[in-house]
């Protein structure tokens, strides 16, 4: 067995936020293990996620907190939060209601690259994004 990692520090003391105060969060379906999305969290969104047990992220484009599913209804109930060995990446295990992707798919990773570099859809469309978010 390898060396036991230091667990004497609290979780929030262990998280290494980048120069912009953000940490990447990989989001995984708690039941299937399927990767649903990747998003950014700041300290405030992480604290909100810990308190509410609902996934909250930081929107870099809008520069505001983003409670996942607030406008679409596609909430993420958080079961576990894990931290990698370096403390600079998080893994959220969630129960996803509806689709995780703003394009309407169950996962944001809904396109597969073929040998000829073409792409194909490899996931289930869960909702029509125009009906949920309006036309862009």
N, C-alpha and C positions, 0 to 999 in steps of 0.2 A: 504494500500500500504506500502511496505517496504521502508527502507531508500534508498535514492538516492545515487548511487555509485559515487565516485569522478571521474569526467571527465575533471578536470582542467589540468591534465598531458597529454602530447602528447602520442599517441599510442606507439611510440618506447620507450618512458620512462616507459611505463606501462608493456611492455613485460618482463617477468622474464625468462631469459636464464639460463640453468642449468650450472653446473661447467665446462662443455665442450663447453659452448657458444651456446647451441642448445635449440630449443623449438619444441615440437611435433606439427604437423599440420595435422588435420583430413581434408580430401578433400571430398566434397559432391557435387553431381550433382545439379546444380542450379534449374533445372526444376523438377526433380523427388524426390529429397531429398535422393537418394541412396548414401550410403557411397562408395566411389570409392577406396580410399587408405589412408594410413597414411605415412607421411614422416617427415623428420627433416629439420628445417630451422635454419640458423645462421643469424646474423644481415645483412650480405652482401646479402644473398639470399632473405631475407625479403625485403630489400630496393630495390633490382632489381625487385621483384614481384610487389611492390607498384608502381615503375616507369613504367614498361612495361605492366602491367596488364596481364602478362603471368606468370604462376606458375614456380618458380625457387626454387630448394631445395638444401640441402647440402648432398652429398653422403658420408656417414661415411666410407664405404668400399674403395672408390676411393680417399677420402679426397679432393674433389673438388666440385665446383658449378655444378649443374645439372639442366639445363633448360629443363623442362619436354617436351618431344616430339622432342627434337633437332635431335636425330638420327632416331627416328621412324616416325616422323610426327604427332604423337598423342598429340598435344598441348593442354594445358588447359588455356582457357581465363578466367580470374578471374573477377567475378562480385562483390563479397563482401568478406571482411576479418573480422571475428569476433574474439573476445578474451573472454576467460572464466573469471569467477568471481575472480579467483586467479591470473590471468595474466600469467599463465604458460602453456596454451594450446591454439592453434589457430584453427579456423574453416575457411576453404576456400570454398566458393561456386563458382563452376566453370562450364563452358560449356566444356565438354570433346569431343575432336575430336578423333574418333577411340576408341581403348581400353586404359584404364588407366594402366592395369597390364602388366608387362614385359613378363608374360606367355601367353599373347594374349587375355585375357578376358577383358570384359568391366570394371569389378571391381576386385581389388586384393582379395576381399572377395568372391571368386567364389566357395568355397567348404563348404558344409553344413554337420554338424556332426549329424549322426542318433542316435537313442536310443541305438543301439548295438555298438556304437562308430566307426562304419564304416563312410566313407565320400562319398558324392556324389557331382557331379558338378551341380551347381544351377544357372549358369550364361551363357551368350552368348560369344562364342569364336569370337573375332573380327578380328584377324589376326594371321598368322603363325609366331611365333617368330623367327624360323630359317631363314625365308625369310627376316625378318627385321634386325635381329641382327647377323645372321650367326650361324653356328653350334658351340656348346660349347664343 
